[in-house]
């Protein structure tokens, strides 16, 4: 997993080249692809975020988007899976 900026370009499964920020914008906040999960307990209590897992054109690479529930701040990770894994 590699943290990437919002202007990082990737190619989605349908061959569309797009930035991470634009990919996340295509998923409305209430879209069912956003899953609310805890990122653990921090110094101020539980840290809850909405997470979305998007496929890319590569069968081994994915974009993991994290959205803060209160501020809607976004963070992105470009993920790679081992050759023989089944992430889809």
N, CA and C atoms as an extended XYZ file, in Angstrom:
264
Properties=species:S:1:pos:R:3:atomname:S:1:resname:S:1:resid:I:1 pbc="F F F"
N         0.848       -1.160        0.000 N   UNK     1
C         0.000        0.000        0.000 CA  UNK     1
C         0.896        1.225        0.000 C   UNK     1
N         0.550        2.176       -0.842 N   UNK     2
C         1.308        3.411       -0.981 CA  UNK     2
C         0.346        4.586       -0.910 C   UNK     2
N         0.578        5.490        0.012 N   UNK     3
C        -0.253        6.692        0.120 CA  UNK     3
C         0.047        7.582       -1.074 C   UNK     3
N        -0.969        8.046       -1.762 N   UNK     4
C        -0.790        8.874       -2.963 CA  UNK     4
C        -1.601       10.155       -2.834 C   UNK     4
N        -1.185       11.222       -3.552 N   UNK     5
C        -1.930       12.483       -3.496 CA  UNK     5
C        -3.213       12.419       -4.320 C   UNK     5
N        -4.070       13.378       -4.115 N   UNK     6
C        -5.360       13.400       -4.809 CA  UNK     6
C        -5.210       13.597       -6.320 C   UNK     6
N        -4.079       14.146       -6.770 N   UNK     7
C        -3.881       14.354       -8.210 CA  UNK     7
C        -3.128       13.192       -8.869 C   UNK     7
N        -2.947       12.092       -8.162 N   UNK     8
C        -2.322       10.889       -8.719 CA  UNK     8
C        -3.244       10.311       -9.786 C   UNK     8
N        -2.705       10.003      -10.959 N   UNK     9
C        -3.507        9.457      -12.059 CA  UNK     9
C        -3.476        7.933      -12.057 C   UNK     9
N        -4.623        7.342      -12.350 N   UNK    10
C        -4.721        5.896      -12.491 CA  UNK    10
C        -5.731        5.596      -13.579 C   UNK    10
N        -5.677        4.370      -14.078 N   UNK    11
C        -6.617        3.942      -15.103 CA  UNK    11
C        -7.607        2.984      -14.475 C   UNK    11
N        -8.887        3.314      -14.524 N   UNK    12
C        -9.927        2.478      -13.939 CA  UNK    12
C       -10.182        1.250      -14.805 C   UNK    12
N       -10.944        0.326      -14.274 N   UNK    13
C       -11.206       -0.942      -14.949 CA  UNK    13
C       -11.809       -0.763      -16.338 C   UNK    13
N       -12.549        0.297      -16.568 N   UNK    14
C       -13.175        0.526      -17.876 CA  UNK    14
C       -12.257        1.268      -18.846 C   UNK    14
N       -10.987        1.469      -18.470 N   UNK    15
C       -10.028        2.144      -19.333 CA  UNK    15
C       -10.037        3.654      -19.218 C   UNK    15
N       -10.764        4.207      -18.258 N   UNK    16
C       -10.847        5.653      -18.053 CA  UNK    16
C        -9.656        6.109      -17.210 C   UNK    16
N        -8.884        7.074      -17.722 N   UNK    17
C        -7.762        7.632      -16.958 CA  UNK    17
C        -8.294        8.811      -16.149 C   UNK    17
N        -8.003        8.813      -14.839 N   UNK    18
C        -8.646        9.758      -13.930 CA  UNK    18
C        -7.748        9.987      -12.713 C   UNK    18
N        -7.965       11.101      -12.005 N   UNK    19
C        -7.236       11.331      -10.756 CA  UNK    19
C        -7.988       10.665       -9.607 C   UNK    19
N        -7.293       10.452       -8.507 N   UNK    20
C        -7.930        9.849       -7.330 CA  UNK    20
C        -9.101       10.690       -6.843 C   UNK    20
N        -8.913       12.001       -6.811 N   UNK    21
C        -9.970       12.896       -6.340 CA  UNK    21
C       -11.215       12.785       -7.221 C   UNK    21
N       -11.023       12.728       -8.542 N   UNK    22
C       -12.161       12.601       -9.455 CA  UNK    22
C       -12.833       11.233       -9.333 C   UNK    22
N       -12.042       10.198       -9.080 N   UNK    23
C       -12.612        8.855       -8.891 CA  UNK    23
C       -13.508        8.831       -7.656 C   UNK    23
N       -13.058        9.456       -6.567 N   UNK    24
C       -13.862        9.505       -5.340 CA  UNK    24
C       -15.108       10.352       -5.541 C   UNK    24
N       -15.009       11.401       -6.345 N   UNK    25
C       -16.163       12.274       -6.600 CA  UNK    25
C       -17.263       11.539       -7.363 C   UNK    25
N       -16.903       10.502       -8.090 N   UNK    26
C       -17.900        9.712       -8.823 CA  UNK    26
C       -18.735        8.835       -7.894 C   UNK    26
N       -18.290        8.705       -6.649 N   UNK    27
C       -19.032        7.905       -5.670 CA  UNK    27
C       -19.714        8.855       -4.689 C   UNK    27
N       -20.994        9.095       -4.829 N   UNK    28
C       -21.683        9.980       -3.881 CA  UNK    28
C       -21.505        9.480       -2.447 C   UNK    28
N       -21.579       10.386       -1.500 N   UNK    29
C       -21.344       10.046       -0.090 CA  UNK    29
C       -22.255        8.935        0.413 C   UNK    29
N       -23.447        8.827       -0.127 N   UNK    30
C       -24.384        7.795        0.333 CA  UNK    30
C       -24.352        6.530       -0.528 C   UNK    30
N       -23.398        6.448       -1.435 N   UNK    31
C       -23.259        5.264       -2.283 CA  UNK    31
C       -22.910        4.057       -1.415 C   UNK    31
N       -23.475        2.911       -1.752 N   UNK    32
C       -23.255        1.716       -0.933 CA  UNK    32
C       -21.827        1.185       -1.029 C   UNK    32
N       -21.047        1.691       -2.005 N   UNK    33
C       -19.655        1.258       -2.102 CA  UNK    33
C       -18.787        1.862       -1.009 C   UNK    33
N       -19.267        2.898       -0.335 N   UNK    34
C       -18.567        3.439        0.828 CA  UNK    34
C       -18.982        2.596        2.032 C   UNK    34
N       -18.034        2.003        2.710 N   UNK    35
C       -18.311        1.222        3.915 CA  UNK    35
C       -17.739        1.953        5.109 C   UNK    35
N       -18.542        2.103        6.148 N   UNK    36
C       -18.079        2.784        7.353 CA  UNK    36
C       -17.412        1.761        8.254 C   UNK    36
N       -16.126        2.032        8.555 N   UNK    37
C       -15.309        1.136        9.378 CA  UNK    37
C       -14.453        1.970       10.321 C   UNK    37
N       -14.092        1.358       11.428 N   UNK    38
C       -13.218        2.011       12.395 CA  UNK    38
C       -11.762        1.895       11.950 C   UNK    38
N       -11.008        2.944       12.199 N   UNK    39
C        -9.564        2.914       11.972 CA  UNK    39
C        -8.856        2.754       13.318 C   UNK    39
N        -9.579        2.276       14.320 N   UNK    40
C        -9.002        2.066       15.647 CA  UNK    40
C        -9.325        3.205       16.589 C   UNK    40
N        -8.846        3.094       17.784 N   UNK    41
C        -9.077        4.112       18.804 CA  UNK    41
C        -7.891        5.056       18.860 C   UNK    41
N        -8.160        6.341       18.772 N   UNK    42
C        -7.121        7.356       18.872 CA  UNK    42
C        -7.178        8.034       20.231 C   UNK    42
N        -6.395        9.076       20.410 N   UNK    43
C        -6.354        9.784       21.688 CA  UNK    43
C        -7.677       10.471       22.016 C   UNK    43
N        -8.502       10.728       21.001 N   UNK    44
C        -9.799       11.381       21.207 CA  UNK    44
C       -10.962       10.413       21.030 C   UNK    44
N       -10.684        9.128       21.033 N   UNK    45
C       -11.742        8.134       20.904 CA  UNK    45
C       -11.687        7.401       19.578 C   UNK    45
N       -12.803        6.767       19.243 N   UNK    46
C       -12.875        5.958       18.020 CA  UNK    46
C       -12.711        6.843       16.791 C   UNK    46
N       -12.046        6.307       15.785 N   UNK    47
C       -11.825        7.021       14.519 CA  UNK    47
C       -12.583        6.281       13.427 C   UNK    47
N       -13.749        6.819       13.069 N   UNK    48
C       -14.600        6.192       12.058 CA  UNK    48
C       -14.446        6.904       10.728 C   UNK    48
N       -14.308        6.124        9.663 N   UNK    49
C       -14.167        6.654        8.312 CA  UNK    49
C       -15.035        5.848        7.361 C   UNK    49
N       -15.327        6.434        6.217 N   UNK    50
C       -15.966        5.706        5.118 CA  UNK    50
C       -14.849        5.299        4.173 C   UNK    50
N       -14.866        4.035        3.727 N   UNK    51
C       -13.817        3.489        2.874 CA  UNK    51
C       -14.440        2.987        1.578 C   UNK    51
N       -13.752        3.195        0.464 N   UNK    52
C       -14.202        2.678       -0.839 CA  UNK    52
C       -13.018        2.005       -1.530 C   UNK    52
N       -13.258        0.838       -2.109 N   UNK    53
C       -12.250        0.019       -2.780 CA  UNK    53
C       -12.588        0.009       -4.258 C   UNK    53
N       -11.733        0.593       -5.093 N   UNK    54
C       -12.017        0.697       -6.525 CA  UNK    54
C       -11.014       -0.105       -7.337 C   UNK    54
N       -11.508       -0.858       -8.291 N   UNK    55
C       -10.652       -1.636       -9.180 CA  UNK    55
C        -9.997       -0.718      -10.203 C   UNK    55
N        -8.797       -1.090      -10.643 N   UNK    56
C        -8.115       -0.371      -11.719 CA  UNK    56
C        -8.029       -1.298      -12.930 C   UNK    56
N        -7.409       -0.821      -13.983 N   UNK    57
C        -7.252       -1.638      -15.183 CA  UNK    57
C        -6.348       -2.841      -14.924 C   UNK    57
N        -5.462       -2.730      -13.958 N   UNK    58
C        -4.573       -3.829      -13.593 CA  UNK    58
C        -5.295       -4.761      -12.621 C   UNK    58
N        -5.254       -6.070      -12.848 N   UNK    59
C        -5.926       -6.986      -11.914 CA  UNK    59
C        -5.241       -7.064      -10.548 C   UNK    59
N        -4.072       -6.469      -10.411 N   UNK    60
C        -3.328       -6.520       -9.152 CA  UNK    60
C        -3.290       -5.189       -8.410 C   UNK    60
N        -3.890       -4.127       -8.958 N   UNK    61
C        -3.816       -2.812       -8.329 CA  UNK    61
C        -5.211       -2.237       -8.077 C   UNK    61
N        -5.328       -1.545       -6.943 N   UNK    62
C        -6.611       -0.996       -6.499 CA  UNK    62
C        -6.394        0.376       -5.882 C   UNK    62
N        -7.449        1.154       -5.826 N   UNK    63
C        -7.422        2.431       -5.129 CA  UNK    63
C        -8.305        2.298       -3.892 C   UNK    63
N        -7.728        2.556       -2.735 N   UNK    64
C        -8.466        2.564       -1.480 CA  UNK    64
C        -8.646        4.024       -1.086 C   UNK    64
N        -9.894        4.477       -1.028 N   UNK    65
C       -10.207        5.861       -0.672 CA  UNK    65
C       -10.782        5.895        0.736 C   UNK    65
N       -10.348        6.889        1.506 N   UNK    66
C       -10.851        7.063        2.873 CA  UNK    66
C       -11.440        8.458        2.998 C   UNK    66
N       -12.678        8.529        3.518 N   UNK    67
C       -13.370        9.813        3.688 CA  UNK    67
C       -13.714       10.007        5.160 C   UNK    67
N       -13.289       11.142        5.716 N   UNK    68
C       -13.613       11.465        7.103 CA  UNK    68
C       -15.103       11.754        7.202 C   UNK    68
N       -15.776       11.165        8.168 N   UNK    69
C       -17.232       11.299        8.257 CA  UNK    69
C       -17.692       12.711        8.604 C   UNK    69
N       -16.923       13.434        9.419 N   UNK    70
C       -17.352       14.773        9.825 CA  UNK    70
C       -16.933       15.851        8.833 C   UNK    70
N       -15.711       15.766        8.319 N   UNK    71
C       -15.176       16.827        7.465 CA  UNK    71
C       -15.186       16.486        5.978 C   UNK    71
N       -15.416       15.228        5.631 N   UNK    72
C       -15.366       14.723        4.249 CA  UNK    72
C       -13.973       14.814        3.628 C   UNK    72
N       -12.944       15.023        4.456 N   UNK    73
C       -11.565       15.039        3.959 CA  UNK    73
C       -11.234       13.667        3.378 C   UNK    73
N       -10.553       13.662        2.227 N   UNK    74
C       -10.224       12.422        1.540 CA  UNK    74
C        -8.741       12.086        1.667 C   UNK    74
N        -8.441       10.798        1.690 N   UNK    75
C        -7.068       10.288        1.643 CA  UNK    75
C        -7.092        9.076        0.717 C   UNK    75
N        -5.978        8.828        0.037 N   UNK    76
C        -5.932        7.768       -0.959 CA  UNK    76
C        -4.713        6.886       -0.791 C   UNK    76
N        -4.913        5.588       -1.024 N   UNK    77
C        -3.826        4.613       -1.016 CA  UNK    77
C        -3.924        3.782       -2.286 C   UNK    77
N        -2.794        3.621       -2.952 N   UNK    78
C        -2.710        2.780       -4.147 CA  UNK    78
C        -2.210        1.435       -3.659 C   UNK    78
N        -3.000        0.398       -3.838 N   UNK    79
C        -2.712       -0.914       -3.265 CA  UNK    79
C        -2.337       -1.921       -4.337 C   UNK    79
N        -1.433       -2.792       -3.967 N   UNK    80
C        -0.997       -3.866       -4.855 CA  UNK    80
C        -1.210       -5.183       -4.129 C   UNK    80
N        -1.707       -6.167       -4.836 N   UNK    81
C        -1.918       -7.482       -4.227 CA  UNK    81
C        -0.966       -8.499       -4.859 C   UNK    81
N        -0.601       -9.547       -4.136 N   UNK    82
C         0.270      -10.577       -4.689 CA  UNK    82
C        -0.340      -11.182       -5.946 C   UNK    82
N         0.500      -11.721       -6.801 N   UNK    83
C         0.061      -12.251       -8.085 CA  UNK    83
C        -1.068      -13.274       -7.980 C   UNK    83
N        -1.032      -14.150       -7.018 N   UNK    84
C        -2.009      -15.227       -6.922 CA  UNK    84
C        -3.161      -14.953       -5.951 C   UNK    84
N        -3.315      -13.713       -5.468 N   UNK    85
C        -4.395      -13.436       -4.519 CA  UNK    85
C        -5.687      -13.151       -5.253 C   UNK    85
N        -6.789      -13.237       -4.529 N   UNK    86
C        -8.118      -12.986       -5.095 CA  UNK    86
C        -8.786      -11.857       -4.319 C   UNK    86
N        -8.520      -10.626       -4.702 N   UNK    87
C        -9.089       -9.458       -4.011 CA  UNK    87
C       -10.445       -9.076       -4.569 C   UNK    87
N       -10.757       -9.456       -5.762 N   UNK    88
C       -12.010       -9.032       -6.381 CA  UNK    88
C       -13.105       -9.838       -5.870 C   UNK    88
